Amino acid sequence: MSLRITKECINCGACEIECPNRAIYQGGKKWNISEGTNIKKEFVYYKGKKIYTNKKYKPLSKNIYYIVKEKCTECVGFFKYPQCAAVCPVDCCIKDTKNKETYKELIIKKEHLHNK
């Protein structure tokens, strides 16, 4: 499953620079699927959702950092543990129980994001 950032976030930004997928954005900033990935054209998320590379999507949070679930792989394929959770000083990077994914699904997502 992807991770999410709770309202306890203090906006330190430590998590953003650690994410190998560029799945973490500052509150209020729009996100794009191609930032930090190898996606160059229309991206069909492995769960069937279409995401357009030329489109900037609305921020998922206005006030605190947020994680884009379509880009988060829990650092699978890069590191042993999620790097955002490892550096967060207030432990607000937690698993998103509403977006359950298996290890195999996270590997597939990582491959889709970085091998196209």
C-alpha angles and dihedrals in degrees: 000000000000123000129246135200118238128220089260088079112129093199095242092145095221092126097052097063093046097056112105091198097047086235094142122083135180114253112273095022120117118237133222129197094224096057107106094359137086093244109130104163139025108327122214105203108226090249090061100263116133117226120185119222096210093052126092108212125215117268114265089216132024100198110031138034115278139195123230105224092206089063102035116099097167083249089289108162092025110050139007093242135027105273096209091059091046094057100035109115093203100039095239097138102094138157115280102232090190090065107051117183132169124233088255092052090050090053090050091050091049090051091049092051098046110025104054 
